[in-house]
């Protein structure tokens, strides 16, 4: 299992109701995530400058959901990004959030 997969495994699965498209705005991605998405889907993560929504949304759904970046996986799972529609398991412990971010973005865990 590579570093991205290990980081993603720290994030609980969420039962998404598909109501949060308005929050799919400019998405920061690591080089590893961008490379994976490009290799697997032939697309780059970007946003529409007029609407600020992610260009990977198709009919209100993420077209690369299985390979979505960490920031998208954290949505609804962490205290600072709780889903306003109630699509949340028990919130992810902050130490796992920091660890996943460090693995993907290169920050040192605190």
C-alpha positions in Angstrom: 0.0 0.0 0.0 1.5 3.4 -1.0 1.5 6.6 1.0 -1.7 8.0 -0.5 -3.6 4.8 0.1 -2.3 4.6 3.7 -3.4 8.2 4.3 -6.8 7.7 2.7 -7.3 4.5 4.8 -7.2 6.8 8.0 -10.4 8.6 6.9 -13.7 6.9 7.7 -16.1 6.1 4.9 -19.0 8.6 4.8 -22.5 7.9 3.6 -22.8 10.9 1.3 -26.3 12.1 0.4 -24.8 14.0 -2.6 -26.0 17.4 -1.4 -22.6 19.2 -0.9 -21.7 20.1 -4.5 -21.7 23.8 -3.6 -18.7 23.1 -1.4 -16.7 21.5 -4.2 -14.7 24.6 -4.9 -11.0 25.1 -5.6 -9.4 21.9 -4.4 -5.8 21.8 -3.2 -4.1 18.6 -4.2 -0.6 17.2 -3.7 1.7 16.3 -6.6 1.1 12.6 -5.9 -2.7 13.1 -6.0 -2.6 15.2 -9.2 -0.3 12.5 -10.8 -2.7 9.7 -9.7 -5.8 11.5 -11.0 -4.0 12.3 -14.3 -2.8 8.8 -14.8 -6.1 7.1 -13.9 -8.6 9.5 -15.4 -6.6 11.7 -17.9 -7.9 14.8 -16.1 -6.5 17.5 -13.9 -8.1 19.0 -10.8 -9.2 22.5 -11.6 -12.1 24.8 -10.9 -14.5 26.8 -13.1 -13.5 30.5 -12.5 -17.1 31.6 -13.0 -18.6 29.3 -10.3 -15.5 28.3 -8.4 -16.7 24.7 -8.5 -14.5 21.7 -9.2 -14.3 20.8 -12.9 -14.5 17.1 -12.0 -18.1 17.4 -10.9 -20.5 15.8 -13.4 -24.2 16.1 -12.8 -23.6 17.1 -9.2 -21.4 14.1 -8.4 -17.6 13.7 -8.3 -16.5 11.9 -11.5 -13.4 10.5 -9.7 -14.9 9.8 -6.4 -12.8 6.6 -5.7 -9.7 8.7 -6.4 -10.8 12.0 -4.9 -8.1 14.1 -3.1 -7.6 14.0 0.7 -9.3 17.3 1.2 -12.5 15.9 -0.3 -12.3 12.8 1.8 -11.9 14.9 5.0 -15.1 16.8 4.2 -17.8 15.7 6.7 -15.2 13.7 8.7 -13.4 16.5 10.6 -14.6 19.1 13.1 -13.7 22.1 10.9 -15.4 20.7 7.8 -18.7 19.1 9.1 -21.3 18.4 6.5 -24.3 20.7 6.9 -26.5 17.9 5.6 -25.7 15.4 8.3 -23.6 13.0 6.2 -21.2 12.3 9.0 -19.9 9.3 10.9 -18.3 10.0 14.3 -15.8 12.7 13.6 -12.2 11.7 12.8 -9.8 12.2 15.7 -7.6 15.2 15.1 -4.4 13.2 15.4 -5.5 11.0 12.5 -6.5 14.1 10.5 -3.0 15.6 11.1 -1.3 12.3 10.2 -3.2 11.9 7.0 -2.4 15.5 6.0 1.3 15.0 6.8 1.4 11.8 4.6 -0.2 13.5 1.6 0.9 17.1 1.9 4.3 16.6 3.6 3.7 18.5 6.8 5.1 17.0 10.0 2.4 15.5 12.3 1.9 17.5 15.5 
